[in-house]
Amino acid sequence: MSARPAIRNKTWAELKVGDTASIERSCSVQDLLLFAHASGNVNPLMLPSAEGSPEKTEPVAPSMWVGSLVSAVLDNLLPGAGTLYREQDLRFLRRVHVGDKVKVTVVCREKREAPVAVFDTRIETPAGDVVCDGAAVVEAPTVTEITEARDLPALILDTVDHFAKLIALAAKLPPLKTAVVCPEDHNSLGGALLSAKNGLIEPILIGHRERIQAAAKALEADISAFALVDVSDPHAAAARAVAMVLEGKANAVMKGAIHSDALLEAVVKKDGGLRMHGRITHVFAMDVPTLDEILYISDAAINIAPDLMTKVDIVQNAVDLARACGLDRPRVGILSAVETINPAIPSTLDAAVLSKMAERGQIRGAVVDGPLAMDNAIDIDAARTKGITSLVAGRANVLIVPNLESGNMLAKELTFVARAEAAGLVLGAKAPVMLTSRADNDRARLASCALAQLYEYYRREGRAFGSGPTAAKAAE
């Protein structure tokens, strides 16, 4: 194992007039966001445009971020460890933008009474144009120190809002007539109203009239424009929502302040429910800060211990949703505890069979591989370390879990530990069912409505919204 590079400081006694040191640095979006967090400076001129913003402006690096680069040379290189600032003056002559590279140089101009030293400071472009200049007065170290290069803790910045793109896309479709079951609290009614405001749904409020009106009053919201069906019993409200879909009066169902079991009981009934030829399954769509695209997880809410043929429907439904949301050919990882086939672990056998079924066209529209452990399914370095070569390993954007418990724990861990945002949708029924936790916020319900909109369009038209011959030709 190689030793880390060591840096030796230069004490005041060793320092000579004319000594110089420099570094080069490029400005990144992360630099601007981190500086905004650290300083509290949220000037819109100095931050990247928000996702979905009609105005795309090139952010300017804050001048004090630029000036702070001088301290990286003084404190790290010359004089180095142990240096303390007394004064710094700066004159800014040019602006720095994301992607710009600068060179930061300090030159010892004067040594005063120990331990004080004065440095000329200069920041310039690769072409030699001065960005900033000035002078720094510091207390130079008096004791020699040799320090190893240090790796700072990793930081996770959620710089891309993947749900915002789906919400904006879904808003271009006509609102989906949606039976909202028991929207009787702040979260469930607020989510429905927010989705209506964004043009995603046309809500039909089904539940206890007085509780719905009380929730609206608490939100200071006017619900007079929406149909309200007074049904006091939650089970009866769920049955009424399903009946409205069967009657053609609604095109989707949305869960409110009702237990999932009570809603799903009405959905999956053999007589009078929303069953079709395949199994009804559930998919979580997760916007995870560390990932570059939405991660789809199935099934974490309906099928408790699915057999092989149920898993075929679970995979196909998840693939269809991912395609509806714009993934041309999803990469599906079938998860298990290990990435090798082991007869003692049934999920590894199912994974191998599902992979072969996809190769032979029994699962359509995706690349499927398994068994894969969680690490080598989504982390390319983990896959390489274990010698796994596949189109999916390290790149999976759809994860199929062995059973409900593992899927539910995975989704909740991503939500509450990794700070992911989650949206949920029930698939394989006669209409999409937005199934969120009663604790979910308005945004989770809004994102779930976007999924429902895009999935319903895909199911009706056989292609993703916004795709077509022109898009397909461009993709080739």
TABELHU-V121984 format. One record per helix or strand. SS is the DSSP state (a for helix, b for strand). FROM is the first residue (numbers start at 1). LEN is the number of residues. If there is no record, write none. Layout:
# TABELHU-V121984
ss = <SS & SS>
from = <FROM & FROM>
len = <LEN & LEN>
This chain:
# TABELHU-V121984
ss = <b & b & a & a & b & a & b & b & b & b & b & b & a & b & a & b & a & b & a & b & a & b & b & a & b & a & b & a & a & b & a & b & b & a & a>
from = <6 & 20 & 29 & 44 & 60 & 63 & 84 & 97 & 101 & 116 & 130 & 146 & 162 & 176 & 186 & 201 & 209 & 227 & 234 & 252 & 260 & 281 & 295 & 308 & 330 & 346 & 366 & 374 & 380 & 398 & 404 & 421 & 432 & 442 & 469>
len = <3 & 7 & 11 & 3 & 1 & 14 & 9 & 1 & 11 & 10 & 10 & 3 & 9 & 6 & 12 & 7 & 11 & 4 & 13 & 4 & 9 & 7 & 4 & 17 & 6 & 14 & 7 & 5 & 6 & 3 & 13 & 7 & 3 & 20 & 7>
